[in-house]
Structures are given as C-alpha cells and as structure tokens.
Amino acid sequence: MLNATELKRQIWHSRRGMLELDVLLEPFARHELANLEADQQLVYIRLLAQQDPDLFAWFMGQEICDDKELADMIERIQQYATTGPVS
C-alpha cells in the first residue's frame, strides 16, 4: 500500500495538464487510489507512466490498450467518472 507521501505524489502526477485527462485522473486518484489494493495501486502508477497521447486515445475510445491490466484500470476510472465510487 502507498504511504501518505507516495499517495500525494501520485495524486500530483495525476494532474497531466490536458483537461480531458485531468478531469478523469485527478478526482479518481484523490478519492479512490488510497482504497485500491496494493497491486491495483501499482497498475495505476504504471498507467500514469504512459504518454499523454496514448492515455487520451484510450480514454476517449480512439484506441484500445493492449495491456489487460491497464485496460481494466482505464475502465474502472471511466466508471468512476460516470457513476462515482466503484465497488
């Protein structure tokens, strides 16, 4: 599990400077990241390591992410954005 400092760092990294990504990633990180299992937190960190154009294409449905774990995280974030907290 992420400690408080690392959690704040990942929330900060969720601010991408591209509005479309910011409105998806930052609220999810702020409200859900601490509640994820450790392995899912690592998947989120891997997601943040991707390039913004790739993230944009995946989140906007222009392309499909080949990495199953990342694709599942993208789906989880999209669900959070439309319906709120994910069970």
LINMOKA-V356423 format. One record per backbone hydrogen bond with DSSP energy under -0.5 kcal/mol. CO is the residue of the C=O (numbers start at 0). NH is the residue of the N-H. E is the energy in kcal/mol with one decimal. If there is no record, write none. Layout:
CO;NH;E
CO;NH;E
This chain:
2;6;-2.7
3;7;-2.2
4;8;-2.0
5;9;-2.4
6;10;-2.1
7;11;-2.4
8;12;-2.4
9;13;-1.0
11;14;-1.6
13;15;-1.0
16;18;-0.6
17;20;-1.2
17;21;-2.8
18;22;-2.4
20;23;-0.8
20;24;-3.2
21;25;-1.4
21;26;-0.6
23;27;-1.0
24;28;-2.9
25;29;-2.6
26;30;-2.2
27;31;-3.0
27;32;-1.0
28;32;-0.6
31;34;-1.3
31;35;-0.8
32;35;-1.1
36;40;-2.2
37;41;-1.9
38;42;-1.5
39;43;-2.2
40;44;-2.2
41;45;-2.3
42;46;-2.4
43;47;-2.3
44;48;-1.0
46;49;-1.7
50;54;-2.5
51;55;-3.1
52;56;-2.2
53;57;-2.5
54;58;-3.0
55;59;-2.3
56;61;-2.0
56;62;-1.6
57;60;-1.0
65;67;-0.7
66;70;-2.9
67;71;-2.5
68;72;-2.0
69;73;-2.7
70;74;-2.2
71;75;-2.2
72;76;-2.6
73;77;-2.5
74;78;-2.5
75;79;-2.4
76;80;-2.3
77;81;-1.5
78;82;-2.9
78;83;-0.5
79;83;-1.9
